[in-house]
Amino acid sequence: DYYYIEDIDKKEIIKRISPKDIIYFLTNDKKIKNVIKQLPNNKILNKEYYLKGLTKIEVQKMLANNGINTPEIINYDDNLENSIFPLYLKYKNHDVFVAKICSKRSLNYLFSKFNSNKFYLEKEIKQKDIVKEHKIYYSNKDIFENDKDIISDKIKNICNKLSEVTGLDVYSADLIETKDKIYVIDVNSAPGFW
């Protein structure tokens, strides 16, 4: 059965959910914590992760602190040199918003219109250094790549460690492989796959 998270508070929907049901959320909505509390006996995929309520930037920092390569996070200040651009501007929460910013002037303009505290900056991995981009799907230690290539042991190890560090049972991740390293660019706790 499929339910909209906005409707889950309705008593008739909660009554329809059996303690034997396995629940998988296809959203990163803040309401998930409340739903989990209403369904304490269900198997809820990614439960530990959702209860932590992590933002996108917190996940990236957690991965980096546990030895998983992520793009360098750049602190915004007025002294950013133009030579550091382009940078990626990302929304701190899990809503989809990524913009490539090519100059300090463009960044300052955006921040004159939007609250800079809602965003963070990541250093770009230069196109010339990229060997391959990977879209990985992870479920119960099974790892699948979007283009069905053979998955290296190095990527398998990164994916298993990512699951261990975050508490995610199911996720997708965007990885960029360079000659020297593999970077985790993005983690999605609610990928839409079957």
C-alpha positions in Angstrom: 0.0 0.0 0.0 1.1 3.6 -0.7 0.3 6.5 1.5 1.1 10.2 1.4 3.2 11.2 4.4 0.9 14.2 4.9 -2.0 11.8 5.5 -0.3 9.4 7.8 -1.6 11.2 10.9 -5.1 10.2 10.1 -6.2 7.5 12.5 -7.8 5.3 9.8 -4.4 5.0 8.0 -2.4 4.2 11.1 -5.0 1.5 11.9 -4.5 -0.1 8.4 -0.8 -0.6 9.1 0.0 -4.0 10.6 3.0 -4.5 13.0 4.1 -7.1 10.4 4.3 -4.5 7.7 7.7 -3.3 6.5 7.8 0.4 5.9 10.0 2.3 3.3 9.7 6.0 3.0 10.1 7.6 -0.5 10.6 11.0 1.0 13.0 12.8 3.4 10.2 14.8 5.0 10.6 15.9 8.6 7.2 14.2 9.4 9.0 10.8 9.3 10.1 11.0 12.9 6.5 11.4 14.1 5.4 8.5 11.9 8.1 6.3 13.4 7.0 7.1 16.9 3.4 6.0 16.0 4.6 2.7 14.6 7.0 1.4 17.2 6.6 -2.3 16.3 7.1 -2.1 12.6 10.3 -2.8 10.7 11.1 0.6 9.2 13.9 0.8 6.7 16.5 3.5 7.6 14.8 4.0 11.0 18.1 4.8 12.8 19.0 7.3 10.2 15.7 9.1 10.2 15.6 9.3 14.0 18.9 11.2 13.9 17.4 13.9 11.7 20.6 14.6 9.9 20.9 17.4 7.3 22.8 16.9 4.0 25.8 18.8 5.2 25.9 16.8 8.5 26.0 13.6 6.5 28.8 14.8 4.3 30.8 15.8 7.4 30.0 12.5 9.1 31.3 10.6 6.1 34.5 12.7 5.9 35.1 12.3 9.6 34.9 8.5 9.1 37.5 8.3 6.3 35.1 8.4 3.4 36.2 10.9 0.7 33.8 13.7 0.0 34.3 17.0 -1.8 35.9 19.7 0.4 33.3 21.9 2.2 34.2 25.6 1.7 33.2 28.1 4.4 31.5 31.1 3.0 33.0 34.5 3.8 33.6 37.7 2.0 37.2 36.8 1.4 36.7 34.0 -1.0 39.1 34.2 -3.9 37.8 34.0 -7.4 40.4 31.4 -8.1 38.6 28.9 -5.9 35.5 28.9 -8.2 33.6 27.1 -9.6 31.9 25.8 -6.4 28.8 23.9 -5.9 26.1 25.5 -3.8 23.9 22.9 -2.1 20.9 23.2 0.2 21.8 22.0 3.7 18.6 19.9 4.0 17.8 17.1 1.7 15.6 19.1 -0.7 16.9 19.0 -4.2 18.9 22.2 -4.9 22.4 22.2 -6.4 23.9 25.1 -8.4 27.3 25.5 -9.9 28.5 29.0 -9.0 31.3 30.4 -11.2 32.2 33.6 -9.5 32.3 35.4 -6.2 30.0 38.1 -7.7 27.3 35.5 -8.6 27.5 33.9 -5.1 27.2 37.3 -3.4 24.2 38.1 -5.6 22.5 34.9 -4.7 23.1 35.4 -1.0 21.7 38.9 -1.3 18.4 37.2 -2.3 18.5 34.0 -0.2 19.6 33.2 3.4 23.2 32.0 3.1 22.7 29.9 6.3 20.5 27.5 4.4 23.3 26.5 2.0 26.8 25.2 2.0 29.6 25.2 -0.6 31.6 22.3 -2.0 34.7 22.4 -4.0 34.4 21.1 -7.5 36.1 17.9 -8.6 37.7 19.0 -11.8 36.4 17.4 -15.0 39.9 16.5 -16.1 40.4 14.4 -13.0 37.2 12.3 -13.3 37.6 8.8 -14.6 33.9 7.8 -14.0 30.7 8.8 -12.3 28.8 6.1 -10.5 25.1 5.9 -9.4 25.0 3.2 -6.7 21.9 1.6 -5.1 22.4 -0.2 -1.8 20.0 -2.6 -0.2 20.9 -5.0 2.6 24.5 -5.1 1.6 23.6 -5.8 -2.0 25.1 -3.1 -4.3 23.9 -2.3 -7.8 25.2 0.2 -10.2 22.8 2.1 -12.5 24.7 1.2 -15.7 25.2 -2.5 -14.6 29.0 -2.2 -14.7 31.0 -4.5 -12.5 31.4 -2.9 -9.1 34.9 -2.8 -7.8 35.8 -4.0 -4.3 36.9 -0.5 -3.5 33.3 0.8 -4.2 31.8 -2.1 -2.3 33.9 -1.2 0.7 32.9 2.4 0.5 29.2 1.5 0.2 29.3 -0.9 3.2 31.2 1.7 5.3 28.7 4.4 4.3 25.8 2.2 5.5 27.6 1.4 8.8 28.4 5.1 9.5 25.0 6.5 8.6 22.8 3.6 9.7 21.2 3.4 6.3 19.7 0.0 5.3 18.7 1.3 1.8 20.1 4.2 -0.1 21.4 5.5 -3.4 24.7 7.4 -3.7 26.4 9.4 -6.4 30.2 8.7 -6.5 32.9 10.3 -8.6 36.0 8.2 -9.3 39.3 9.9 -10.0 42.7 8.4 -10.7 43.5 8.5 -7.0 40.2 8.5 -5.0 36.5 7.8 -5.0 34.3 10.6 -3.7 30.8 10.4 -2.3 29.0 13.4 -3.8 25.5 12.7 -2.5 23.5 10.2 -0.4 19.8 9.7 -0.8 18.0 7.8 1.9 14.8 7.5 -0.2 15.7 6.5 -3.7 12.8 5.5 -5.9 13.8 2.1 -7.3 12.1 -1.3 -7.4 
